[in-house]
Amino acid sequence: MTYLAQEKQSTHSLEPESSRDDSADRDRSEPQTGDEASHQRVFPEGDRYSRQVLFSGIGLEGQQKLGAARVAIVGCGATGSALAGLLARAGVGMLRIIDRDYVEPSNLQRQSLFDERDASESLPKAIAAARKIAAFNSEIAVEPRVDDLVPANVEALLEGTNLILDGTDNFETRYLINDYAVARSRSWIYSAAVGSYAVTLNVLPGQTACLACIFPDSPRGMVETCETSGILNSAVNLVASITATEAIKLLVGGAASLRRTLLSFDVWTNERSEISAGKPRAGCRACGERDFVYLAGEGRPHITLCGRNSVQIHERQRPIDFAEMDRRLQPHGVVRHNGFVLKFWHEPYEMTLFPDGRAIIKGTTDAAVARSLYARYVGS
């Protein structure tokens, strides 16, 4: 198990005192049962993946390839957490989990790696996912990165991986992944779910259509989100299962079995459609003209996050001393922090600060209001 993010244990909730459930703290003091402690025992060699090895599409050689694979999962929300769980159990040797966000109670309906304790402590999703994976498969390496994938860090966060999986919630980041993958000839899989609808696309640069071939421009006008249309966990699990299977095919050398279409399925209406994506589109901005505007960082805006009335402040190079910030903010509202995040409540807003100075302002979708709050309480 590899933690490249700062791993500090925290035993107190980041909820305001009035909303805390003290039973969570009492539970932490209870000793482990024999079953809880036994997960660290060594299993017989070959036993863990024996049923998967029996499958003819994988076999022993394929399982060994999975063990040597290095996969980046960008976003560890609904789809990303399901993907991480499936691939960790399948024995993918290294998972780099990249996520900018923290666990909230509203996540628990569909984000399968998290529990109530994670939400109570507002743990970063990448850290919470790494801890959960370590509990059921300590044989693989997990690299949790509590960060937002942006043009300035895309090289550092995605380098050294064989495959990139999309667990994000916005097209801006997906186009950035697409630009990077096409520029570096790196395979990636686009996945999305909203409402009852799921969609996924395999992108093999130079062989298949890329995301910009299918969607030359980012969707404009009213776009469905988890916040406006809700989401069924069954749609999430469907797209994660399809994506994980396609990823395994690619990693074990089963490229001939890969789907070469944009596949969409509505689990509520049972409507299904596929669009051919077997070859690049002539004149495509990315894979044709190699014009990587998202990789260059042109016009990057603030992002309204999926599922919440929030704006993210992309502040960089502003290290935050949580203890000092706690002292400064105490006169202005309720403050809680652990080793990963600082939460500040000033009605009707909630600010979540990360150690690098990045912040999520909840309670507004107005970037100007969010910027003003950040400048007032953190600095301009």
VEXDREN-2710 file (C-alpha; in Angstrom, 1 decimal):
% VEXDREN-2710
k/r/px/py/pz
1/MET/0.0/0.0/0.0
2/THR/1.5/3.3/-1.1
3/TYR/0.3/6.7/0.1
4/LEU/1.8/9.6/-1.7
5/ALA/-0.6/12.0/-0.2
6/GLN/-0.1/13.2/3.4
7/GLU/-1.5/10.4/5.6
8/LYS/-2.6/11.8/9.0
9/GLN/-5.1/10.2/11.2
10/SER/-8.0/12.3/12.4
11/THR/-10.4/11.3/15.1
12/HIS/-12.8/14.2/15.2
13/SER/-15.7/15.2/13.1
14/LEU/-15.6/18.3/10.8
15/GLU/-19.4/18.8/11.2
16/PRO/-20.6/21.7/13.4
17/GLU/-21.1/20.7/17.0
18/SER/-24.8/21.0/16.7
19/SER/-25.0/18.3/14.0
20/ARG/-22.5/15.8/15.3
21/ASP/-23.4/12.2/16.2
22/ASP/-21.2/11.2/19.2
23/SER/-21.8/7.6/18.5
24/ALA/-19.2/7.7/15.7
25/ASP/-16.5/8.7/18.3
26/ARG/-17.7/6.0/20.6
27/ASP/-17.4/3.4/17.8
28/ARG/-13.7/4.3/17.2
29/SER/-12.8/3.3/20.8
30/GLU/-14.2/-0.2/20.5
31/PRO/-11.6/-2.9/20.0
32/GLN/-11.4/-4.8/16.7
33/THR/-13.1/-8.2/16.5
34/GLY/-11.2/-11.2/15.3
35/ASP/-12.8/-10.9/11.9
36/GLU/-11.8/-7.3/11.6
37/ALA/-8.2/-8.0/12.6
38/SER/-7.8/-11.1/10.4
39/HIS/-7.9/-9.2/7.0
40/GLN/-4.1/-8.7/7.3
41/ARG/-3.4/-12.5/7.3
42/VAL/-1.5/-13.8/4.2
43/PHE/-3.7/-15.8/1.8
44/PRO/-2.4/-18.8/-0.1
45/GLU/-0.6/-17.8/-3.3
46/GLY/-3.0/-17.8/-6.2
47/ASP/-6.1/-18.1/-4.2
48/ARG/-7.4/-14.5/-4.4
49/TYR/-7.7/-14.4/-8.2
50/SER/-8.4/-18.1/-8.8
51/ARG/-11.9/-17.6/-10.2
52/GLN/-10.8/-14.8/-12.5
53/VAL/-7.8/-16.8/-13.8
54/LEU/-10.2/-19.6/-14.7
55/PHE/-11.9/-17.2/-17.2
56/SER/-10.4/-17.9/-20.6
57/GLY/-10.2/-14.2/-21.6
58/ILE/-7.8/-13.6/-18.7
59/GLY/-6.0/-16.7/-17.6
60/LEU/-2.7/-16.7/-15.6
61/GLU/-0.8/-14.6/-18.1
62/GLY/-3.6/-12.0/-18.2
63/GLN/-3.7/-11.9/-14.4
64/GLN/0.1/-11.3/-14.3
65/LYS/-0.4/-8.4/-16.8
66/LEU/-3.1/-6.9/-14.5
67/GLY/-0.7/-7.1/-11.6
68/ALA/1.9/-5.1/-13.6
69/ALA/-0.6/-2.5/-14.8
70/ARG/-0.7/1.1/-13.7
71/VAL/-4.0/2.9/-14.0
72/ALA/-5.0/6.5/-13.2
73/ILE/-8.6/7.1/-12.2
74/VAL/-9.4/10.8/-12.5
75/GLY/-12.3/11.6/-10.1
76/CYS/-13.4/9.4/-7.3
77/GLY/-17.1/10.2/-7.1
78/ALA/-19.8/7.8/-8.1
79/THR/-18.2/6.3/-11.2
80/GLY/-14.7/6.7/-10.1
81/SER/-15.2/5.0/-6.7
82/ALA/-17.0/2.1/-8.4
83/LEU/-14.2/1.7/-10.9
84/ALA/-11.5/1.8/-8.2
85/GLY/-13.3/-0.9/-6.2
86/LEU/-13.7/-3.2/-9.2
87/LEU/-10.2/-2.9/-10.5
88/ALA/-8.6/-3.2/-7.0
89/ARG/-10.5/-6.4/-6.5
90/ALA/-9.5/-7.6/-10.0
91/GLY/-5.8/-7.2/-9.0
92/VAL/-4.7/-4.2/-11.0
93/GLY/-1.2/-3.6/-9.6
94/MET/-1.3/0.2/-9.1
95/LEU/-4.2/2.6/-8.9
96/ARG/-3.5/6.3/-8.9
97/ILE/-6.7/7.9/-7.6
98/ILE/-6.9/11.7/-8.3
99/ASP/-9.7/13.7/-6.8
100/ARG/-10.1/17.2/-5.6
101/ASP/-13.2/16.7/-3.4
102/TYR/-14.2/15.4/0.1
103/VAL/-16.9/12.9/1.2
104/GLU/-20.4/14.3/2.1
105/PRO/-23.5/12.5/3.3
106/SER/-25.2/13.0/-0.1
107/ASN/-22.5/10.9/-1.7
108/LEU/-23.3/7.8/0.2
109/GLN/-26.3/6.9/-2.0
110/ARG/-24.1/6.1/-5.0
111/GLN/-20.4/6.3/-4.1
112/SER/-19.7/2.8/-3.1
113/LEU/-16.3/3.0/-1.4
114/PHE/-17.4/5.5/1.3
115/ASP/-19.2/5.3/4.6
116/GLU/-20.8/7.5/7.2
117/ARG/-17.5/7.9/9.1
118/ASP/-15.8/9.3/6.0
119/ALA/-18.6/11.8/5.5
120/SER/-18.5/12.8/9.2
121/GLU/-14.8/13.5/9.0
122/SER/-15.0/15.1/5.5
123/LEU/-12.2/12.9/4.4
124/PRO/-10.8/13.7/0.9
125/LYS/-12.2/11.0/-1.4
126/ALA/-8.8/9.9/-2.6
127/ILE/-7.7/9.2/0.9
128/ALA/-10.9/7.5/1.9
129/ALA/-10.8/5.3/-1.2
130/ALA/-7.2/4.3/-0.5
131/ARG/-8.0/3.3/3.0
132/LYS/-11.0/1.2/1.9
133/ILE/-9.0/-0.6/-0.8
134/ALA/-6.2/-1.4/1.7
135/ALA/-8.8/-3.2/3.9
136/PHE/-9.8/-5.6/1.1
137/ASN/-6.7/-5.9/-1.0
138/SER/-3.4/-5.0/0.6
139/GLU/-1.5/-6.6/-2.2
140/ILE/-1.9/-3.7/-4.6
141/ALA/-0.4/-0.2/-4.5
142/VAL/-2.8/2.8/-4.3
143/GLU/-1.5/6.4/-4.8
144/PRO/-4.1/8.9/-3.6
145/ARG/-3.7/12.4/-4.9
146/VAL/-5.8/15.0/-3.3
147/ASP/-5.7/17.4/-6.2
148/ASP/-7.6/18.9/-9.1
149/LEU/-6.4/17.8/-12.5
150/VAL/-5.5/21.0/-14.4
151/PRO/-3.1/21.8/-17.3
152/ALA/-0.3/22.8/-14.8
153/ASN/-0.2/19.4/-13.1
154/VAL/-1.6/17.0/-15.8
155/GLU/1.8/15.7/-16.7
156/ALA/2.9/15.0/-13.1
157/LEU/-0.4/13.4/-12.2
158/LEU/-0.8/11.1/-15.2
159/GLU/2.8/10.2/-16.1
160/GLY/3.8/6.6/-15.7
161/THR/0.4/5.1/-16.2
162/ASN/-0.8/2.6/-18.8
163/LEU/-4.5/3.7/-18.9
164/ILE/-6.6/6.7/-17.8
165/LEU/-10.1/6.2/-16.6
166/ASP/-12.7/9.0/-16.4
167/GLY/-14.6/9.4/-13.2
168/THR/-15.0/13.2/-13.6
169/ASP/-18.2/15.3/-13.6
170/ASN/-17.4/18.0/-16.2
171/PHE/-16.4/18.2/-19.9
172/GLU/-13.6/20.7/-19.3
173/THR/-11.6/18.0/-17.4
174/ARG/-12.6/15.3/-19.9
175/TYR/-11.3/17.4/-22.8
176/LEU/-8.1/18.0/-20.9
177/ILE/-7.7/14.2/-20.4
178/ASN/-8.4/13.7/-24.1
179/ASP/-5.8/16.3/-25.2
180/TYR/-3.2/14.7/-22.9
181/ALA/-4.0/11.2/-24.0
182/VAL/-4.0/12.0/-27.7
183/ALA/-0.8/14.0/-27.4
184/ARG/0.9/11.2/-25.5
185/SER/-0.7/8.3/-27.4
186/ARG/-2.2/7.1/-24.1
187/SER/-5.5/5.1/-24.1
188/TRP/-8.3/6.3/-21.9
189/ILE/-12.0/5.6/-21.4
190/TYR/-14.7/8.2/-21.1
191/SER/-17.6/7.4/-18.7
192/ALA/-20.5/9.4/-17.4
193/ALA/-23.8/8.9/-15.7
194/VAL/-26.7/11.3/-14.8
195/GLY/-30.3/10.6/-14.0
196/SER/-30.9/7.1/-15.3
197/TYR/-28.6/7.5/-18.3
198/ALA/-25.1/6.1/-18.7
199/VAL/-22.6/6.6/-21.5
200/THR/-19.0/5.4/-22.2
201/LEU/-16.4/5.5/-25.0
202/ASN/-13.0/3.8/-25.4
203/VAL/-10.4/6.1/-26.9
204/LEU/-7.3/4.5/-28.5
205/PRO/-5.4/7.4/-30.0
206/GLY/-4.6/6.9/-33.7
207/GLN/-7.0/3.9/-33.9
208/THR/-10.4/5.1/-32.8
209/ALA/-12.3/8.4/-32.6
210/CYS/-11.3/10.6/-29.6
211/LEU/-13.7/12.6/-27.5
212/ALA/-13.3/15.7/-29.7
213/CYS/-14.2/13.6/-32.8
214/ILE/-17.5/12.7/-31.3
215/PHE/-18.2/16.0/-29.4
216/PRO/-16.2/18.8/-31.2
217/ASP/-17.5/21.4/-28.7
218/SER/-18.4/21.3/-25.1
219/PRO/-22.2/21.1/-24.5
220/ARG/-23.8/24.5/-24.2
221/GLY/-26.9/25.9/-22.6
222/MET/-28.9/23.8/-20.1
223/VAL/-27.0/20.6/-19.4
224/GLU/-28.3/17.9/-17.1
225/THR/-26.3/17.4/-13.9
226/CYS/-26.6/15.3/-10.7
227/GLU/-27.9/18.4/-9.0
228/THR/-30.7/19.2/-11.5
229/SER/-31.7/15.7/-12.6
230/GLY/-30.5/13.4/-9.7
231/ILE/-28.8/10.1/-10.4
232/LEU/-29.6/6.4/-9.9
233/ASN/-26.8/4.3/-8.4
234/SER/-27.8/1.5/-10.8
235/ALA/-26.8/3.8/-13.8
236/VAL/-23.5/4.4/-12.1
237/ASN/-22.8/0.8/-11.5
238/LEU/-23.8/-0.1/-15.0
239/VAL/-21.3/2.3/-16.6
240/ALA/-18.6/1.4/-14.1
241/SER/-19.0/-2.3/-14.8
242/ILE/-18.8/-1.8/-18.6
243/THR/-15.8/0.5/-18.3
244/ALA/-14.0/-1.8/-15.9
245/THR/-14.4/-4.7/-18.2
246/GLU/-13.2/-2.7/-21.2
247/ALA/-10.2/-1.6/-19.1
248/ILE/-9.4/-5.2/-18.2
249/LYS/-9.6/-6.2/-21.9
250/LEU/-7.1/-3.5/-22.8
251/LEU/-4.7/-4.3/-20.0
252/VAL/-4.6/-8.1/-20.6
253/GLY/-4.1/-7.6/-24.4
254/GLY/-7.6/-8.3/-25.5
255/ALA/-7.8/-5.3/-27.8
256/ALA/-9.7/-7.3/-30.4
257/SER/-12.6/-7.6/-28.0
258/LEU/-12.8/-3.9/-27.2
259/ARG/-16.0/-2.0/-28.1
260/ARG/-15.4/0.7/-30.8
261/THR/-18.6/2.7/-30.3
262/LEU/-20.0/5.4/-28.1
263/LEU/-22.5/3.3/-26.0
264/SER/-25.4/4.9/-24.1
265/PHE/-28.1/3.1/-22.1
266/ASP/-31.0/4.4/-20.0
267/VAL/-31.7/2.0/-17.2
268/TRP/-35.1/3.5/-16.6
269/THR/-36.5/3.5/-20.1
270/ASN/-34.3/0.6/-21.4
271/GLU/-33.4/2.7/-24.4
272/ARG/-30.0/1.9/-25.9
273/SER/-27.9/3.4/-28.7
274/GLU/-24.5/3.2/-30.2
275/ILE/-22.5/5.6/-32.4
276/SER/-19.6/4.3/-34.5
277/ALA/-16.3/5.4/-33.1
278/GLY/-14.0/3.0/-35.0
279/LYS/-11.8/5.6/-36.6
280/PRO/-10.7/9.2/-36.1
281/ARG/-12.8/11.9/-37.7
282/ALA/-11.1/13.8/-40.5
283/GLY/-10.3/17.4/-39.4
284/CYS/-10.7/16.6/-35.6
285/ARG/-9.2/19.5/-33.6
286/ALA/-7.3/17.1/-31.3
287/CYS/-6.3/13.9/-33.1
288/GLY/-6.4/15.4/-36.6
289/GLU/-5.0/18.9/-36.3
290/ARG/-3.3/18.2/-32.9
291/ASP/-4.5/21.5/-31.6
292/PHE/-4.5/20.8/-27.8
293/VAL/-6.2/23.9/-26.5
294/TYR/-7.3/22.4/-23.2
295/LEU/-3.8/21.1/-22.5
296/ALA/-2.6/24.6/-23.1
297/GLY/-5.0/25.8/-20.5
298/GLU/-6.8/28.4/-22.6
299/GLY/-9.7/30.1/-20.9
300/ARG/-10.0/27.8/-17.9
301/PRO/-13.0/29.0/-15.8
302/HIS/-14.2/28.2/-12.3
303/ILE/-16.1/25.0/-12.1
304/THR/-19.5/24.4/-10.6
305/LEU/-19.3/21.0/-9.0
306/CYS/-21.7/18.2/-9.7
307/GLY/-24.4/17.6/-7.1
308/ARG/-23.8/20.8/-5.1
309/ASN/-24.4/24.5/-5.2
310/SER/-20.7/25.2/-5.2
311/VAL/-17.8/27.0/-6.9
312/GLN/-14.2/25.9/-6.8
313/ILE/-11.4/28.4/-6.4
314/HIS/-8.3/27.3/-8.3
315/GLU/-5.8/29.1/-6.1
316/ARG/-2.3/27.7/-6.4
317/GLN/1.0/28.1/-4.5
318/ARG/-0.7/29.4/-1.3
319/PRO/0.2/26.9/1.4
320/ILE/-2.4/27.0/4.2
321/ASP/-1.4/26.6/7.9
322/PHE/-4.6/25.1/9.2
323/ALA/-3.9/25.9/12.9
324/GLU/-3.2/29.6/12.0
325/MET/-6.2/29.7/9.7
326/ASP/-8.4/28.2/12.4
327/ARG/-7.3/30.9/14.8
328/ARG/-8.0/33.7/12.3
329/LEU/-11.5/32.4/11.3
330/GLN/-12.8/31.6/14.8
331/PRO/-14.3/35.1/15.3
332/HIS/-16.2/34.8/12.0
333/GLY/-18.0/31.5/12.2
334/VAL/-17.6/27.8/13.0
335/VAL/-14.2/26.2/12.1
336/ARG/-13.1/22.6/12.1
337/HIS/-10.0/21.0/10.6
338/ASN/-8.0/17.7/10.3
339/GLY/-4.8/16.9/8.5
340/PHE/-6.5/17.1/5.1
341/VAL/-9.1/19.8/5.0
342/LEU/-10.3/22.9/6.9
343/LYS/-14.1/23.5/7.0
344/PHE/-15.4/27.0/7.8
345/TRP/-19.2/27.8/8.2
346/HIS/-20.3/31.4/7.8
347/GLU/-24.0/31.4/7.0
348/PRO/-25.2/30.9/4.4
349/TYR/-21.8/29.7/3.0
350/GLU/-19.5/26.8/3.7
351/MET/-15.9/27.0/2.7
352/THR/-13.6/23.9/2.4
353/LEU/-9.9/24.7/2.3
354/PHE/-7.2/22.3/1.1
355/PRO/-3.5/22.6/2.1
356/ASP/-2.4/24.0/-1.2
357/GLY/-4.8/26.9/-1.0
358/ARG/-7.5/25.5/-3.2
359/ALA/-11.1/26.0/-1.9
360/ILE/-14.6/24.9/-2.5
361/ILE/-17.3/27.5/-1.7
362/LYS/-20.7/26.0/-1.0
363/GLY/-23.8/28.1/-1.1
364/THR/-23.4/29.9/-4.4
365/THR/-22.8/29.3/-8.1
366/ASP/-21.6/32.9/-8.6
367/ALA/-17.8/32.9/-9.2
368/ALA/-17.6/36.6/-8.1
369/VAL/-19.3/35.9/-4.8
370/ALA/-17.0/32.9/-4.2
371/ARG/-13.9/35.0/-5.1
372/SER/-15.0/37.7/-2.7
373/LEU/-15.5/35.3/0.2
374/TYR/-12.1/33.7/-0.5
375/ALA/-10.4/37.1/-0.6
376/ARG/-12.1/38.2/2.6
377/TYR/-11.3/35.2/4.7
378/VAL/-8.2/33.7/3.1
379/GLY/-6.6/36.5/1.2
380/SER/-6.4/38.0/-2.3
END
